[in-house]
Amino acid sequence: MKSKYLLAYERLCPTDKLTEDDPRKADIIAEMKAVAKAKTNREAADIIRWWGWDNDQQLTSFVYRARKLMNSKG
């Protein structure tokens, strides 16, 4: 079973197709977990800012949606 962190990433980044043996998987999971556990959205954004966002609005939107997906009960 896939982790909720990887599932959230795949849902929010549908054009980035990850294969079973993708060497980035562990790093993506670790960063998504850190985003979920961050105390604030700003702290979460700083974790993945290096991913190369076109603008801060895209980054803020991604962080908000990711945290909502990963921290939801159910």
PyMOL Python script that loads the backbone (N, CA, C, O; Angstrom):
from pymol import cmd

cmd.read_pdbstr("""\
ATOM      1  N   MET A   1       0.835  -1.183   0.000  1.00  0.00           N
ATOM      2  CA  MET A   1       0.000   0.000   0.000  1.00  0.00           C
ATOM      3  C   MET A   1       0.884   1.252   0.000  1.00  0.00           C
ATOM      4  O   MET A   1       1.869   1.325   0.735  1.00  0.00           O
ATOM      5  N   LYS A   2       0.525   2.222  -0.823  1.00  0.00           N
ATOM      6  CA  LYS A   2       1.291   3.468  -0.914  1.00  0.00           C
ATOM      7  C   LYS A   2       1.024   4.341   0.304  1.00  0.00           C
ATOM      8  O   LYS A   2      -0.060   4.318   0.887  1.00  0.00           O
ATOM      9  N   SER A   3       2.031   5.100   0.665  1.00  0.00           N
ATOM     10  CA  SER A   3       1.871   6.026   1.782  1.00  0.00           C
ATOM     11  C   SER A   3       0.971   7.186   1.370  1.00  0.00           C
ATOM     12  O   SER A   3       0.863   7.515   0.188  1.00  0.00           O
ATOM     13  N   LYS A   4       0.329   7.799   2.357  1.00  0.00           N
ATOM     14  CA  LYS A   4      -0.537   8.943   2.064  1.00  0.00           C
ATOM     15  C   LYS A   4       0.271  10.110   1.507  1.00  0.00           C
ATOM     16  O   LYS A   4      -0.268  10.956   0.792  1.00  0.00           O
ATOM     17  N   TYR A   5       1.551  10.158   1.827  1.00  0.00           N
ATOM     18  CA  TYR A   5       2.403  11.228   1.329  1.00  0.00           C
ATOM     19  C   TYR A   5       2.649  11.075  -0.168  1.00  0.00           C
ATOM     20  O   TYR A   5       2.614  12.052  -0.917  1.00  0.00           O
ATOM     21  N   LEU A   6       2.896   9.860  -0.588  1.00  0.00           N
ATOM     22  CA  LEU A   6       3.107   9.590  -2.006  1.00  0.00           C
ATOM     23  C   LEU A   6       1.795   9.736  -2.786  1.00  0.00           C
ATOM     24  O   LEU A   6       1.785  10.256  -3.901  1.00  0.00           O
ATOM     25  N   LEU A   7       0.713   9.283  -2.200  1.00  0.00           N
ATOM     26  CA  LEU A   7      -0.590   9.426  -2.858  1.00  0.00           C
ATOM     27  C   LEU A   7      -0.937  10.899  -3.057  1.00  0.00           C
ATOM     28  O   LEU A   7      -1.449  11.276  -4.111  1.00  0.00           O
ATOM     29  N   ALA A   8      -0.666  11.726  -2.065  1.00  0.00           N
ATOM     30  CA  ALA A   8      -0.935  13.164  -2.186  1.00  0.00           C
ATOM     31  C   ALA A   8      -0.076  13.769  -3.288  1.00  0.00           C
ATOM     32  O   ALA A   8      -0.566  14.551  -4.103  1.00  0.00           O
ATOM     33  N   TYR A   9       1.203  13.410  -3.315  1.00  0.00           N
ATOM     34  CA  TYR A   9       2.098  13.925  -4.358  1.00  0.00           C
ATOM     35  C   TYR A   9       1.589  13.543  -5.743  1.00  0.00           C
ATOM     36  O   TYR A   9       1.524  14.383  -6.641  1.00  0.00           O
ATOM     37  N   GLU A  10       1.232  12.281  -5.913  1.00  0.00           N
ATOM     38  CA  GLU A  10       0.761  11.816  -7.218  1.00  0.00           C
ATOM     39  C   GLU A  10      -0.537  12.505  -7.627  1.00  0.00           C
ATOM     40  O   GLU A  10      -0.749  12.778  -8.809  1.00  0.00           O
ATOM     41  N   ARG A  11      -1.393  12.784  -6.671  1.00  0.00           N
ATOM     42  CA  ARG A  11      -2.647  13.471  -6.982  1.00  0.00           C
ATOM     43  C   ARG A  11      -2.397  14.927  -7.380  1.00  0.00           C
ATOM     44  O   ARG A  11      -3.040  15.444  -8.294  1.00  0.00           O
ATOM     45  N   LEU A  12      -1.471  15.577  -6.698  1.00  0.00           N
ATOM     46  CA  LEU A  12      -1.205  16.983  -6.945  1.00  0.00           C
ATOM     47  C   LEU A  12      -0.219  17.222  -8.090  1.00  0.00           C
ATOM     48  O   LEU A  12      -0.135  18.330  -8.620  1.00  0.00           O
ATOM     49  N   CYS A  13       0.515  16.196  -8.462  1.00  0.00           N
ATOM     50  CA  CYS A  13       1.504  16.303  -9.546  1.00  0.00           C
ATOM     51  C   CYS A  13       1.251  15.202 -10.575  1.00  0.00           C
ATOM     52  O   CYS A  13       2.108  14.342 -10.782  1.00  0.00           O
ATOM     53  N   PRO A  14       0.090  15.219 -11.219  1.00  0.00           N
ATOM     54  CA  PRO A  14      -0.275  14.109 -12.105  1.00  0.00           C
ATOM     55  C   PRO A  14       0.620  13.950 -13.331  1.00  0.00           C
ATOM     56  O   PRO A  14       0.650  12.875 -13.930  1.00  0.00           O
ATOM     57  N   THR A  15       1.338  14.982 -13.711  1.00  0.00           N
ATOM     58  CA  THR A  15       2.205  14.862 -14.881  1.00  0.00           C
ATOM     59  C   THR A  15       3.572  14.270 -14.543  1.00  0.00           C
ATOM     60  O   THR A  15       4.339  13.924 -15.441  1.00  0.00           O
ATOM     61  N   ASP A  16       3.876  14.155 -13.259  1.00  0.00           N
ATOM     62  CA  ASP A  16       5.145  13.555 -12.829  1.00  0.00           C
ATOM     63  C   ASP A  16       4.884  12.097 -12.494  1.00  0.00           C
ATOM     64  O   ASP A  16       4.591  11.756 -11.348  1.00  0.00           O
ATOM     65  N   LYS A  17       4.988  11.260 -13.475  1.00  0.00           N
ATOM     66  CA  LYS A  17       4.703   9.837 -13.305  1.00  0.00           C
ATOM     67  C   LYS A  17       5.883   9.141 -12.622  1.00  0.00           C
ATOM     68  O   LYS A  17       6.992   9.105 -13.155  1.00  0.00           O
ATOM     69  N   LEU A  18       5.622   8.591 -11.438  1.00  0.00           N
ATOM     70  CA  LEU A  18       6.659   7.868 -10.694  1.00  0.00           C
ATOM     71  C   LEU A  18       6.533   6.378 -10.960  1.00  0.00           C
ATOM     72  O   LEU A  18       5.438   5.815 -10.924  1.00  0.00           O
ATOM     73  N   THR A  19       7.661   5.755 -11.225  1.00  0.00           N
ATOM     74  CA  THR A  19       7.673   4.306 -11.410  1.00  0.00           C
ATOM     75  C   THR A  19       7.993   3.646 -10.079  1.00  0.00           C
ATOM     76  O   THR A  19       8.426   4.310  -9.136  1.00  0.00           O
ATOM     77  N   GLU A  20       7.781   2.350 -10.006  1.00  0.00           N
ATOM     78  CA  GLU A  20       8.053   1.614  -8.764  1.00  0.00           C
ATOM     79  C   GLU A  20       9.489   1.785  -8.295  1.00  0.00           C
ATOM     80  O   GLU A  20       9.742   1.851  -7.092  1.00  0.00           O
ATOM     81  N   ASP A  21      10.427   1.856  -9.221  1.00  0.00           N
ATOM     82  CA  ASP A  21      11.844   1.940  -8.850  1.00  0.00           C
ATOM     83  C   ASP A  21      12.418   3.358  -8.993  1.00  0.00           C
ATOM     84  O   ASP A  21      13.632   3.533  -9.097  1.00  0.00           O
ATOM     85  N   ASP A  22      11.549   4.350  -8.996  1.00  0.00           N
ATOM     86  CA  ASP A  22      11.998   5.738  -9.121  1.00  0.00           C
ATOM     87  C   ASP A  22      12.887   6.096  -7.928  1.00  0.00           C
ATOM     88  O   ASP A  22      12.452   5.983  -6.782  1.00  0.00           O
ATOM     89  N   PRO A  23      14.108   6.522  -8.180  1.00  0.00           N
ATOM     90  CA  PRO A  23      15.024   6.821  -7.072  1.00  0.00           C
ATOM     91  C   PRO A  23      14.622   8.046  -6.248  1.00  0.00           C
ATOM     92  O   PRO A  23      15.167   8.264  -5.166  1.00  0.00           O
ATOM     93  N   ARG A  24      13.681   8.842  -6.742  1.00  0.00           N
ATOM     94  CA  ARG A  24      13.235  10.039  -6.011  1.00  0.00           C
ATOM     95  C   ARG A  24      12.172   9.745  -4.966  1.00  0.00           C
ATOM     96  O   ARG A  24      11.878  10.592  -4.123  1.00  0.00           O
ATOM     97  N   LYS A  25      11.599   8.559  -5.014  1.00  0.00           N
ATOM     98  CA  LYS A  25      10.450   8.250  -4.154  1.00  0.00           C
ATOM     99  C   LYS A  25      10.706   8.519  -2.671  1.00  0.00           C
ATOM    100  O   LYS A  25       9.903   9.190  -2.023  1.00  0.00           O
ATOM    101  N   ALA A  26      11.775   8.024  -2.141  1.00  0.00           N
ATOM    102  CA  ALA A  26      12.048   8.184  -0.708  1.00  0.00           C
ATOM    103  C   ALA A  26      12.187   9.657  -0.342  1.00  0.00           C
ATOM    104  O   ALA A  26      11.704  10.085   0.706  1.00  0.00           O
ATOM    105  N   ASP A  27      12.843  10.432  -1.200  1.00  0.00           N
ATOM    106  CA  ASP A  27      13.007  11.860  -0.936  1.00  0.00           C
ATOM    107  C   ASP A  27      11.669  12.592  -1.027  1.00  0.00           C
ATOM    108  O   ASP A  27      11.387  13.471  -0.212  1.00  0.00           O
ATOM    109  N   ILE A  28      10.851  12.241  -2.002  1.00  0.00           N
ATOM    110  CA  ILE A  28       9.542  12.871  -2.155  1.00  0.00           C
ATOM    111  C   ILE A  28       8.682  12.572  -0.930  1.00  0.00           C
ATOM    112  O   ILE A  28       8.035  13.467  -0.386  1.00  0.00           O
ATOM    113  N   ILE A  29       8.677  11.322  -0.505  1.00  0.00           N
ATOM    114  CA  ILE A  29       7.900  10.946   0.679  1.00  0.00           C
ATOM    115  C   ILE A  29       8.384  11.720   1.900  1.00  0.00           C
ATOM    116  O   ILE A  29       7.568  12.233   2.665  1.00  0.00           O
ATOM    117  N   ALA A  30       9.684  11.811   2.092  1.00  0.00           N
ATOM    118  CA  ALA A  30      10.237  12.527   3.248  1.00  0.00           C
ATOM    119  C   ALA A  30       9.849  14.004   3.218  1.00  0.00           C
ATOM    120  O   ALA A  30       9.486  14.572   4.248  1.00  0.00           O
ATOM    121  N   GLU A  31       9.923  14.622   2.052  1.00  0.00           N
ATOM    122  CA  GLU A  31       9.574  16.036   1.955  1.00  0.00           C
ATOM    123  C   GLU A  31       8.071  16.259   2.116  1.00  0.00           C
ATOM    124  O   GLU A  31       7.661  17.224   2.760  1.00  0.00           O
ATOM    125  N   MET A  32       7.261  15.399   1.554  1.00  0.00           N
ATOM    126  CA  MET A  32       5.814  15.532   1.724  1.00  0.00           C
ATOM    127  C   MET A  32       5.424  15.313   3.188  1.00  0.00           C
ATOM    128  O   MET A  32       4.531  15.987   3.701  1.00  0.00           O
ATOM    129  N   LYS A  33       6.084  14.385   3.849  1.00  0.00           N
ATOM    130  CA  LYS A  33       5.823  14.166   5.273  1.00  0.00           C
ATOM    131  C   LYS A  33       6.204  15.410   6.072  1.00  0.00           C
ATOM    132  O   LYS A  33       5.480  15.810   6.984  1.00  0.00           O
ATOM    133  N   ALA A  34       7.326  16.016   5.735  1.00  0.00           N
ATOM    134  CA  ALA A  34       7.754  17.242   6.416  1.00  0.00           C
ATOM    135  C   ALA A  34       6.764  18.377   6.158  1.00  0.00           C
ATOM    136  O   ALA A  34       6.491  19.173   7.056  1.00  0.00           O
ATOM    137  N   VAL A  35       6.227  18.459   4.944  1.00  0.00           N
ATOM    138  CA  VAL A  35       5.207  19.461   4.623  1.00  0.00           C
ATOM    139  C   VAL A  35       3.974  19.236   5.502  1.00  0.00           C
ATOM    140  O   VAL A  35       3.427  20.185   6.064  1.00  0.00           O
ATOM    141  N   ALA A  36       3.547  17.998   5.617  1.00  0.00           N
ATOM    142  CA  ALA A  36       2.365  17.676   6.428  1.00  0.00           C
ATOM    143  C   ALA A  36       2.583  18.020   7.896  1.00  0.00           C
ATOM    144  O   ALA A  36       1.665  18.495   8.564  1.00  0.00           O
ATOM    145  N   LYS A  37       3.773  17.789   8.395  1.00  0.00           N
ATOM    146  CA  LYS A  37       4.060  17.963   9.823  1.00  0.00           C
ATOM    147  C   LYS A  37       4.513  19.377  10.189  1.00  0.00           C
ATOM    148  O   LYS A  37       4.653  19.690  11.371  1.00  0.00           O
ATOM    149  N   ALA A  38       4.741  20.225   9.202  1.00  0.00           N
ATOM    150  CA  ALA A  38       5.198  21.593   9.472  1.00  0.00           C
ATOM    151  C   ALA A  38       4.169  22.323  10.338  1.00  0.00           C
ATOM    152  O   ALA A  38       2.970  22.059  10.255  1.00  0.00           O
ATOM    153  N   LYS A  39       4.658  23.238  11.163  1.00  0.00           N
ATOM    154  CA  LYS A  39       3.767  23.974  12.063  1.00  0.00           C
ATOM    155  C   LYS A  39       2.913  24.996  11.329  1.00  0.00           C
ATOM    156  O   LYS A  39       1.791  25.285  11.748  1.00  0.00           O
ATOM    157  N   THR A  40       3.434  25.543  10.243  1.00  0.00           N
ATOM    158  CA  THR A  40       2.691  26.555   9.487  1.00  0.00           C
ATOM    159  C   THR A  40       2.804  26.275   7.995  1.00  0.00           C
ATOM    160  O   THR A  40       3.674  25.522   7.557  1.00  0.00           O
ATOM    161  N   ASN A  41       1.922  26.886   7.226  1.00  0.00           N
ATOM    162  CA  ASN A  41       2.006  26.761   5.766  1.00  0.00           C
ATOM    163  C   ASN A  41       3.292  27.387   5.250  1.00  0.00           C
ATOM    164  O   ASN A  41       3.884  26.883   4.296  1.00  0.00           O
ATOM    165  N   ARG A  42       3.728  28.466   5.861  1.00  0.00           N
ATOM    166  CA  ARG A  42       4.975  29.114   5.433  1.00  0.00           C
ATOM    167  C   ARG A  42       6.171  28.181   5.650  1.00  0.00           C
ATOM    168  O   ARG A  42       7.039  28.058   4.786  1.00  0.00           O
ATOM    169  N   GLU A  43       6.202  27.533   6.802  1.00  0.00           N
ATOM    170  CA  GLU A  43       7.274  26.569   7.081  1.00  0.00           C
ATOM    171  C   GLU A  43       7.217  25.415   6.072  1.00  0.00           C
ATOM    172  O   GLU A  43       8.250  24.955   5.585  1.00  0.00           O
ATOM    173  N   ALA A  44       6.017  24.960   5.771  1.00  0.00           N
ATOM    174  CA  ALA A  44       5.836  23.883   4.794  1.00  0.00           C
ATOM    175  C   ALA A  44       6.328  24.316   3.418  1.00  0.00           C
ATOM    176  O   ALA A  44       6.992  23.548   2.721  1.00  0.00           O
ATOM    177  N   ALA A  45       6.005  25.531   3.033  1.00  0.00           N
ATOM    178  CA  ALA A  45       6.429  26.041   1.725  1.00  0.00           C
ATOM    179  C   ALA A  45       7.950  26.112   1.630  1.00  0.00           C
ATOM    180  O   ALA A  45       8.524  25.815   0.583  1.00  0.00           O
ATOM    181  N   ASP A  46       8.593  26.502   2.709  1.00  0.00           N
ATOM    182  CA  ASP A  46      10.061  26.598   2.698  1.00  0.00           C
ATOM    183  C   ASP A  46      10.722  25.239   2.453  1.00  0.00           C
ATOM    184  O   ASP A  46      11.824  25.173   1.909  1.00  0.00           O
ATOM    185  N   ILE A  47      10.063  24.178   2.847  1.00  0.00           N
ATOM    186  CA  ILE A  47      10.611  22.826   2.673  1.00  0.00           C
ATOM    187  C   ILE A  47      10.717  22.454   1.200  1.00  0.00           C
ATOM    188  O   ILE A  47      11.678  21.804   0.788  1.00  0.00           O
ATOM    189  N   ILE A  48       9.738  22.864   0.412  1.00  0.00           N
ATOM    190  CA  ILE A  48       9.710  22.459  -1.000  1.00  0.00           C
ATOM    191  C   ILE A  48       9.896  23.627  -1.966  1.00  0.00           C
ATOM    192  O   ILE A  48       9.703  23.469  -3.172  1.00  0.00           O
ATOM    193  N   ARG A  49      10.261  24.769  -1.457  1.00  0.00           N
ATOM    194  CA  ARG A  49      10.467  25.946  -2.324  1.00  0.00           C
ATOM    195  C   ARG A  49      11.486  25.628  -3.427  1.00  0.00           C
ATOM    196  O   ARG A  49      11.368  26.139  -4.541  1.00  0.00           O
ATOM    197  N   TRP A  50      12.461  24.807  -3.129  1.00  0.00           N
ATOM    198  CA  TRP A  50      13.522  24.487  -4.093  1.00  0.00           C
ATOM    199  C   TRP A  50      13.013  23.677  -5.290  1.00  0.00           C
ATOM    200  O   TRP A  50      13.735  23.527  -6.276  1.00  0.00           O
ATOM    201  N   TRP A  51      11.790  23.156  -5.222  1.00  0.00           N
ATOM    202  CA  TRP A  51      11.253  22.376  -6.336  1.00  0.00           C
ATOM    203  C   TRP A  51      11.138  23.196  -7.610  1.00  0.00           C
ATOM    204  O   TRP A  51      10.988  22.619  -8.687  1.00  0.00           O
ATOM    205  N   GLY A  52      11.201  24.508  -7.529  1.00  0.00           N
ATOM    206  CA  GLY A  52      11.208  25.354  -8.719  1.00  0.00           C
ATOM    207  C   GLY A  52       9.833  25.806  -9.153  1.00  0.00           C
ATOM    208  O   GLY A  52       9.417  25.545 -10.282  1.00  0.00           O
ATOM    209  N   TRP A  53       9.142  26.466  -8.288  1.00  0.00           N
ATOM    210  CA  TRP A  53       7.798  26.965  -8.577  1.00  0.00           C
ATOM    211  C   TRP A  53       7.870  28.176  -9.485  1.00  0.00           C
ATOM    212  O   TRP A  53       8.818  28.958  -9.409  1.00  0.00           O
ATOM    213  N   ASP A  54       6.872  28.336 -10.345  1.00  0.00           N
ATOM    214  CA  ASP A  54       6.798  29.492 -11.233  1.00  0.00           C
ATOM    215  C   ASP A  54       6.517  30.765 -10.441  1.00  0.00           C
ATOM    216  O   ASP A  54       6.994  31.845 -10.789  1.00  0.00           O
ATOM    217  N   ASN A  55       5.731  30.620  -9.365  1.00  0.00           N
ATOM    218  CA  ASN A  55       5.435  31.786  -8.525  1.00  0.00           C
ATOM    219  C   ASN A  55       4.991  31.321  -7.142  1.00  0.00           C
ATOM    220  O   ASN A  55       4.682  30.149  -6.928  1.00  0.00           O
ATOM    221  N   ASP A  56       4.967  32.262  -6.220  1.00  0.00           N
ATOM    222  CA  ASP A  56       4.599  31.931  -4.837  1.00  0.00           C
ATOM    223  C   ASP A  56       3.149  31.499  -4.703  1.00  0.00           C
ATOM    224  O   ASP A  56       2.818  30.727  -3.803  1.00  0.00           O
ATOM    225  N   GLN A  57       2.284  31.978  -5.574  1.00  0.00           N
ATOM    226  CA  GLN A  57       0.879  31.585  -5.505  1.00  0.00           C
ATOM    227  C   GLN A  57       0.718  30.086  -5.782  1.00  0.00           C
ATOM    228  O   GLN A  57      -0.071  29.411  -5.121  1.00  0.00           O
ATOM    229  N   GLN A  58       1.458  29.576  -6.748  1.00  0.00           N
ATOM    230  CA  GLN A  58       1.412  28.136  -7.038  1.00  0.00           C
ATOM    231  C   GLN A  58       1.925  27.334  -5.849  1.00  0.00           C
ATOM    232  O   GLN A  58       1.328  26.328  -5.467  1.00  0.00           O
ATOM    233  N   LEU A  59       3.016  27.776  -5.274  1.00  0.00           N
ATOM    234  CA  LEU A  59       3.593  27.098  -4.116  1.00  0.00           C
ATOM    235  C   LEU A  59       2.615  27.113  -2.949  1.00  0.00           C
ATOM    236  O   LEU A  59       2.400  26.084  -2.308  1.00  0.00           O
ATOM    237  N   THR A  60       2.026  28.258  -2.671  1.00  0.00           N
ATOM    238  CA  THR A  60       1.082  28.377  -1.564  1.00  0.00           C
ATOM    239  C   THR A  60      -0.130  27.477  -1.779  1.00  0.00           C
ATOM    240  O   THR A  60      -0.599  26.821  -0.849  1.00  0.00           O
ATOM    241  N   SER A  61      -0.628  27.453  -2.998  1.00  0.00           N
ATOM    242  CA  SER A  61      -1.776  26.608  -3.322  1.00  0.00           C
ATOM    243  C   SER A  61      -1.436  25.129  -3.147  1.00  0.00           C
ATOM    244  O   SER A  61      -2.222  24.369  -2.580  1.00  0.00           O
ATOM    245  N   PHE A  62      -0.257  24.723  -3.638  1.00  0.00           N
ATOM    246  CA  PHE A  62       0.162  23.336  -3.508  1.00  0.00           C
ATOM    247  C   PHE A  62       0.260  22.947  -2.034  1.00  0.00           C
ATOM    248  O   PHE A  62      -0.241  21.897  -1.633  1.00  0.00           O
ATOM    249  N   VAL A  63       0.898  23.783  -1.237  1.00  0.00           N
ATOM    250  CA  VAL A  63       1.084  23.491   0.189  1.00  0.00           C
ATOM    251  C   VAL A  63      -0.267  23.350   0.885  1.00  0.00           C
ATOM    252  O   VAL A  63      -0.482  22.415   1.656  1.00  0.00           O
ATOM    253  N   TYR A  64      -1.165  24.276   0.609  1.00  0.00           N
ATOM    254  CA  TYR A  64      -2.488  24.225   1.232  1.00  0.00           C
ATOM    255  C   TYR A  64      -3.212  22.921   0.879  1.00  0.00           C
ATOM    256  O   TYR A  64      -3.730  22.229   1.756  1.00  0.00           O
ATOM    257  N   ARG A  65      -3.238  22.600  -0.409  1.00  0.00           N
ATOM    258  CA  ARG A  65      -3.934  21.380  -0.848  1.00  0.00           C
ATOM    259  C   ARG A  65      -3.253  20.121  -0.331  1.00  0.00           C
ATOM    260  O   ARG A  65      -3.921  19.170   0.072  1.00  0.00           O
ATOM    261  N   ALA A  66      -1.922  20.115  -0.343  1.00  0.00           N
ATOM    262  CA  ALA A  66      -1.181  18.942   0.131  1.00  0.00           C
ATOM    263  C   ALA A  66      -1.438  18.698   1.612  1.00  0.00           C
ATOM    264  O   ALA A  66      -1.706  17.569   2.023  1.00  0.00           O
ATOM    265  N   ARG A  67      -1.357  19.751   2.407  1.00  0.00           N
ATOM    266  CA  ARG A  67      -1.581  19.596   3.848  1.00  0.00           C
ATOM    267  C   ARG A  67      -3.009  19.151   4.143  1.00  0.00           C
ATOM    268  O   ARG A  67      -3.238  18.356   5.055  1.00  0.00           O
ATOM    269  N   LYS A  68      -3.957  19.656   3.384  1.00  0.00           N
ATOM    270  CA  LYS A  68      -5.343  19.254   3.560  1.00  0.00           C
ATOM    271  C   LYS A  68      -5.518  17.763   3.245  1.00  0.00           C
ATOM    272  O   LYS A  68      -6.178  17.041   3.993  1.00  0.00           O
ATOM    273  N   LEU A  69      -4.931  17.309   2.145  1.00  0.00           N
ATOM    274  CA  LEU A  69      -5.007  15.895   1.772  1.00  0.00           C
ATOM    275  C   LEU A  69      -4.323  14.985   2.790  1.00  0.00           C
ATOM    276  O   LEU A  69      -4.880  13.966   3.198  1.00  0.00           O
ATOM    277  N   MET A  70      -3.127  15.357   3.188  1.00  0.00           N
ATOM    278  CA  MET A  70      -2.320  14.472   4.039  1.00  0.00           C
ATOM    279  C   MET A  70      -2.759  14.486   5.495  1.00  0.00           C
ATOM    280  O   MET A  70      -2.525  13.518   6.218  1.00  0.00           O
ATOM    281  N   ASN A  71      -3.385  15.557   5.931  1.00  0.00           N
ATOM    282  CA  ASN A  71      -3.777  15.659   7.330  1.00  0.00           C
ATOM    283  C   ASN A  71      -5.251  15.397   7.579  1.00  0.00           C
ATOM    284  O   ASN A  71      -5.731  15.519   8.706  1.00  0.00           O
ATOM    285  N   SER A  72      -5.976  15.033   6.510  1.00  0.00           N
ATOM    286  CA  SER A  72      -7.401  14.762   6.689  1.00  0.00           C
ATOM    287  C   SER A  72      -7.605  13.420   7.382  1.00  0.00           C
ATOM    288  O   SER A  72      -6.826  12.483   7.209  1.00  0.00           O
ATOM    289  N   LYS A  73      -8.621  13.358   8.132  1.00  0.00           N
ATOM    290  CA  LYS A  73      -8.991  12.108   8.816  1.00  0.00           C
ATOM    291  C   LYS A  73      -9.946  11.356   7.910  1.00  0.00           C
ATOM    292  O   LYS A  73     -10.992  11.874   7.519  1.00  0.00           O
ATOM    293  N   GLY A  74      -9.574  10.128   7.581  1.00  0.00           N
ATOM    294  CA  GLY A  74     -10.506   9.376   6.772  1.00  0.00           C
ATOM    295  C   GLY A  74      -9.938   8.832   5.517  1.00  0.00           C
ATOM    296  O   GLY A  74     -10.646   8.175   4.754  1.00  0.00           O
TER     297      GLY A  74
END
""", "prot")
cmd.dss("prot")
cmd.show_as("cartoon", "prot")
cmd.util.cbc("prot")
cmd.orient("prot")
